[in-house]
Amino acid sequence: MVMTIDLAVLLAVVIFVLLRRRVAPRTKLDTGMTMAVVLVFGVLIAPTAFGHWILDAVGELAQGVSDTGSP
């Protein structure tokens, strides 16, 4: 039996653990590492169908918000 793991799923787990770890103030190194991991996660998930779905949903939300303010 061969088991594989998607890198985006692994990074999602790492992000979840990093953001849930503690409520105390973080160091600059810890914050920078979290930002780098989130950036790589975004680059990995962007070309997928799920990434396109997120982009479409955010675009529709932004369009709805901008249409609300106009007469």
Secondary structure by P-SEA (a helix, b strand, c coil): cbbbbbaaaaaaaaaaaaaacccccccaaaaaaaaaaaaaaaaaacccaaaaaaaaaaaaaaaaaaaaacc
